[in-house]
Amino acid sequence: MRLLIDECLNPKLALIAYEAGYEAYHIAHVGKASWVDRDVMLYASAGDFVLVTNNASDFRRLYGQQPLHAGLIIIVPNVHRSIQQLLFRAAIAQLASTGEPINRVLEIDIDGDDVTFNSYDLPHRSI
């Protein structure tokens, strides 16, 4: 699995993913830090990257319009970098047990001392 960390998040998340055995890049390290969200999504899609962001509303909308994507990880709260790292480690552990999030979103949040997950299809499947 390949991960692309959005510019709004701590660049150290790429190192955490790498240490867990994943190929990972921070958007600033690939020279795309000034790109608009749509271009970031297109770059992630072209490179088969799972995008990691905390810009939930924009990327939910963009990924919801894509028929196929590698996945989206959303760190929900806007928190200090050390808490981002804690939440991201939990997300990596969750992915290790659930597998690649193709056409799925994994949202990670914190409620007091508890890390919570919400996982759902995007685009939403018709029944």
C-alpha positions in Angstrom: 0.0 0.0 0.0 1.2 3.5 -0.9 0.3 6.5 1.3 0.4 10.2 0.5 0.2 12.5 3.5 -1.6 15.8 2.8 0.2 19.1 3.5 -2.0 19.9 6.5 -0.6 17.0 8.5 2.7 16.4 10.2 5.5 15.3 7.7 6.6 12.7 10.3 3.5 10.6 9.5 5.3 9.5 6.3 8.2 8.1 8.5 5.7 6.3 10.8 4.1 4.6 7.7 7.5 3.7 6.3 8.6 2.2 9.7 5.4 0.1 9.5 6.4 -1.2 6.1 4.4 1.1 3.8 5.7 3.3 1.0 4.7 6.8 2.1 5.4 10.4 1.1 4.4 13.8 2.5 3.0 16.0 -0.3 5.6 18.7 0.4 8.4 16.1 -0.2 7.1 15.4 -3.7 6.9 19.1 -4.6 3.2 19.4 -4.6 2.6 21.5 -1.4 0.9 24.4 -3.2 -1.5 22.3 -5.1 -5.3 22.7 -4.7 -7.2 19.7 -3.3 -8.5 18.5 -6.7 -4.9 18.3 -8.0 -3.8 16.4 -4.9 -6.6 13.9 -5.4 -5.7 13.4 -9.0 -2.1 12.9 -8.2 -3.0 10.4 -5.5 -5.3 8.6 -7.9 -2.7 8.5 -10.7 -0.1 7.1 -8.3 -2.5 4.6 -6.6 -1.9 6.4 -3.2 -4.2 6.2 -0.2 -4.5 9.8 0.8 -4.2 10.8 4.4 -5.7 14.1 5.4 -7.6 16.0 8.0 -9.5 18.0 5.3 -12.6 15.9 5.6 -15.2 17.9 3.8 -13.3 18.7 0.7 -11.8 15.3 0.2 -15.0 13.4 1.0 -16.7 15.4 -1.8 -13.9 14.9 -4.3 -13.5 11.1 -3.6 -17.2 10.7 -3.6 -17.2 11.6 -7.2 -14.6 9.0 -8.2 -15.8 5.6 -9.3 -12.5 4.0 -8.1 -9.8 5.1 -5.7 -7.1 3.6 -3.5 -8.7 4.9 -0.3 -8.9 7.9 2.0 -7.8 8.1 5.6 -9.1 11.1 7.5 -7.7 12.2 10.9 -10.8 14.0 12.1 -9.8 16.3 14.8 -7.4 19.2 14.2 -4.9 18.3 16.9 -1.3 18.8 17.9 1.3 17.0 15.8 2.0 14.5 18.6 -1.7 13.5 18.7 -1.7 13.2 14.9 1.1 10.7 15.2 -0.8 8.7 17.9 -4.0 8.6 15.7 -2.0 7.7 12.6 -0.3 4.8 14.3 -3.8 3.6 15.3 -4.9 3.9 11.7 -1.9 2.0 10.5 -2.7 -0.8 13.0 -6.4 -0.8 11.9 -5.4 -1.1 8.2 -3.0 -4.0 9.1 -6.1 -5.9 10.2 -8.7 -4.7 7.7 -6.5 -4.5 4.6 -6.3 -1.9 1.8 -9.2 0.6 1.9 -10.0 0.5 -1.8 -13.1 2.8 -2.4 -13.3 3.2 1.4 -12.7 5.9 4.0 -11.2 5.3 7.4 -11.9 8.1 9.8 -9.9 8.3 13.0 -11.0 10.4 16.0 -10.3 10.7 19.6 -12.9 10.9 22.4 -11.1 11.5 25.7 -8.5 8.8 25.9 -10.3 6.5 23.4 -9.4 6.4 19.7 -12.4 5.7 17.5 -12.8 4.5 13.9 -15.5 5.0 11.4 -15.1 3.1 8.1 -17.5 3.4 5.1 -17.7 3.0 1.4 -17.1 6.1 -0.8 -18.6 6.4 -3.3 -21.5 4.9 -1.4 -22.7 1.6 -2.8 -26.2 1.3 -4.1 -28.2 -1.6 -2.7 
